[in-house]
Amino acid sequence: MITGAIVIFIVGSAVAGAAQNIGMMLSGRTIQGIGGGGIATMSEIVICDMVTHHRRRLCAKRLLALDLLINLPISGLALVLIITLLRLHNPRGSTSLKARVLSVDWVGNTILTLGVTSILLSLTWAGTKHPWSSWQTILPLALGAIGLGVFLVYEANPWVGEPTMPIRLFTKRTSAALFAISFIHSMMLFWVCYFMPVYFQAVLDASPTRSAVMLFPIATTT
């Protein structure tokens, strides 16, 4: 089955790459998504069947290391090609390093980073390290929400030259609706991928293999 998934992925990639219109491209991407989902699911099943339970962690560690190390030669080649071949024309003329550094919204980025980090810490600690009702959970969550509010107020000020998130992008209903839909879609997609296996194994008491099989509907439709 994993061979079939790879073949489907290759066919979908070829169709999408050779697309002459939007319909052909969407068809190719659909086929590619089916193959990619099958590859992701079947690879987990193959590992569960071939590797014993006590060696599975070592196998996952080595695969993760390989997944990270394989980026090095590709990234190195891309870096060399960009440095040697990429020549961009700046209509504003050459900009000094100092001007480029000063154009970064350091204050806005700092406020956003602190706010998001505070919220993530609260959600990470809640129910595990500290109870949901404890001040260790509520305080960073409240501070993070306040930080995001301060970030929005700061970004809306006209004296911020290069804001990280220009508020004008959200003033039109069409763009605001698209941003909201994209946010909700990404949230639902990634939450399902992370929490469904946990639900299957922790709540339904399914084995890792059974959990992978139960993810087939998601794998074949994403």
N, C-alpha and C positions, 0 to 999 in steps of 0.2 A: 504493500500500500504506500509505503514511503517513496518507492520508485515512481509509482503513478502520480503521487503528489508533486514530485520534482518535475515530471514530464508536463503535468498541467501548468505548473509555474512557468516553465520554459515556453510553452505554447502561448500562454497569456502574455508573457513579456514580448514575444515576437509579434503578436497581434497588436499590442499597444504601441510598440516601437515603430511598426509599419503603418500605423493608422493614418488615414487620409481625411477623416472627419471625426467629429465628436462622438458619434454613435459607435464607430469602430474602436475608438480609444476606450470608451466606457466598457465595451464588451471585453476588450483585452484586459483591462484592469480588474474586471469582475472575475475572469478566469484566473488571472494572476493571484487575486486575493484568495480564491478557493484553494489553489495550489499552495500558497504561502501558509494558509491556516492549517492545511493538512501536514505540511512539513513540520511546523511548530509542534503540533499535537503528536504526530507519529514519532518524531525524534524522542520525545519524552517517554512514549510507550516502549520504544526499542531499548532505551537505557534501562527502564524498569525491568524489562524481560532479560536483558543480558548481564546486568550488574546486580550482585547481591545487595541486600539492604544495607549491610554495614560498610560496604565499599562505595555506596552511591554518593556519599558526601565527598569522598576523594575524587570520584569521577566528575562530579559537578564542579569541584574546585579547579581541576585541570582544564575542563572545557571553558570555564570562565576566564582562566588565564590565557588560553589560546584565543578566545574571542577578543580579549583586550590586546594581546601582543600582535595579532594579525593586522591591527590598525597602524602599527608603526611603519612598516615599509610603504603602505599605501599613502599614509599621511606625509611621510618623507618625500615620496615622489611628487605628491601634489604640491608640497611646499617649494620644491626645486622648480617645478614648472611655473608656479605662480611668480616666483621671484625673477625667473629668467624671461618669461614670455608675456606676462600680463602687463599691459601698458594702458592705463586709464587716463582719459583727458578730463581735467578739472576745469570747468568753465570759469570758476572763480580765481583761477591762477594758483600758484603754489601757496600752500598754507604751512606756516611754521609749526614745529612740534608743540611749542608753547600754546599757540592759538588752538590747536586741535585738542590739547589736554584741557584747556579752559572751557572749550565748548561742551564738554561732557557734563551732564547734570549730576554732579557728585552728591549734592544734598538730597535730591530726589531719589537717587539710587540707594543712598544710605538709609533713608526713611523706609523705602519699600523693602529693602533687605531685612531690616530689623523687624518690621511688622510681620512679614511672611515667616521669618524664623521663629518669632514668638508664637504665632499660631501653630506652626508645625510642631514646636516643642510641646505645647499644650495638648495637641491631639495625639502625640506620641506617648506622652506620660499618662494620659487619661485611661483609666481602667486597667493599667498594668503597673506602673510605678506608683501612681497616686490615684485615689478615687475621683470620680467625675465631680463630686461635690466639694472636693478639697480646694483650698486656696492656691495650692501649687498648680492646679489645673485651670481654675477660673481666672486667676490674676494674669498669667501670660496670654490667655485667650482674649481677655478684655484689653490688655495693652496692645496686642496685635491688631485688634479691630480699631482701636483709637489711632494706631500708627497708620493704618491704611486710610482712615479718614483724613488725617493730617497730610498724608501724601497727596490725596486728591485735591485738598484745598491748596496745597503748595503748587501743584502742577497747573492749577487754574489761574494762578497769578500771571498777569501780563509781563512782569519784569523777569520772568524765567525765560532766558533766551532760547535754549534748546531743551525743552522738557522731555523727560523719558517717555511719558505718555501724554501727548497733546490732547487736551480735553476737547478741542474742536472736532476730533474724529468721532466723538460720541454725540455731537449736536444734531446730526441728521438721523432720522428714524431708520432709514434703510441700513446704514452702516452700524448703528447701535444694535439693531435686531440681528444682523449677521454676526457681530461679536458675541452677543448673548447666546445665539444658537451654537456657535463654535465652542464656546466655553462649556455649555451643558453637554454637547456631544462628546467632547474630549473627556470630561469628568465621568460620564456614564461609561464610555468605552474602556478607560483605564481602570476604573473601579471594578468593573466586571472581571477584567483579566486578573486582577490581584485578589479579589475577595471570593470569587466563585470557588476556586480550589480549596480555600480555607473553609468555606461553608460546607462543601461536600465532605471534607475529611473530618472537620470538627463537629458538625451538627448531624450530618447524615451517616457518619462513621464509615465513609467509603475509603477504600484503599487508594494509594497513589495511582495505581493503574486504572481502577474504576473511575477515579476522579478525572483522569485524562480522557477516558472514553466519554464521560458525561459532558466534556467540553467540546465534543464534536460539533454540536449545532452552532456554537459561537465560532469555531474555527472555519466552518464552511460558509459562513455568511459575513465574514469580516475581511 
